[in-house]
Amino acid sequence: MEDVIVATAQFENISADKKQNLVQISELSAKAATKGAKIVVFHECSITGYTFARKLDKKGMLDIAENFSDSPSIRSLVEIASINEIAVCAGLFEKDDEDNLFKAYVCVDKTGIVAKYRKLHPFINPHLSPGDRYCVFNLYGWNFGILICYDNNIIENVRATKLLGADVLLMPHVTMCTPSPRPGAGFVNPELWFNKEHENKQLIQEFTGSKGREWLMKWLPARAFDNAMYCIFSNPIGMDDDQLKNGCSMILDPFGDIIAECTALGADLATACLSKDKINAAGGTRYLMARRPELYRDIIGKPHNPEQKVAWLNQEK
């Protein structure tokens, strides 16, 4: 397995404006290719926008979603991948032939769709159906897995993806800067973004503090470290509908260390070289070998009634 350069990106998506979002994806993909990246990772629903979908009825969701058997957005991604000789990973809403709706994420190269994943724990719109399987695929001799946003907060999903063979986890998100019972959580005032040239210091404090990056650092390095995986985290920056997001797209190695991070207050790109040697040397690899599943197989697999609550979804700012 040869070393490979990967990229994570961030940008301010425009709600329901696929054309303009694809322009930004195209520009950042070209930039990633010039830096030698073989794969570039964009955030959850980077093609369609995300938070606005909480307001849509079933017809509105079907109008914004695409059937992947004839998807203009997928064709555009394939063209971007072909022109730049890079694999492109991006998200959008999907509908099937029976008008079932999904939160989807794809990896494409010049040949077409390499992998497709449906979010296991969707919540932004009640008409979305959950995915029913994990996704691990091989590209450039590396095994990549995909988990979308909330999926990563259920630690069993990350471990299952690792046990299925993933060396690298793609982690597209739209997260941070929202209320929750966690101390310090909350929305960030959009006025700071609109006046960022004058409010730069305060905006950075909000983005990197307890509402944003500090929360990310409570769990994201652990996912990489415990599972001896590279984690490629991508998140939008700027306004997503009426919520301000803080970017912080980054790449972590199997030791849980950040090896590349976007720091600009705007569209940005970060690249890193992945090496198999780090996976072999990481403590998580030893821990995986030391597991005794006979002790907890029945505990982990015990039936229960899943409950998912999202504090910010119907909360007024």
PyMOL commands that set and color helices and strands:
alter all, ss='L'
color gray80, all
select helices_A, chain A and resi 18-34+51-55+58-64+68-70+72-84+149-153+155-163+190-194+200-208+213-227+276-281+283-289+293-295+297-300
alter helices_A, ss='H'
color red, helices_A
select strands_A, chain A and resi 4-10+39-41+87-95+101-109+112-118+136-139+142-146+168-172+230-234+237-240+243-246+250-252+258-261+268-274
alter strands_A, ss='S'
color yellow, strands_A
deselect
rebuild
show_as cartoon
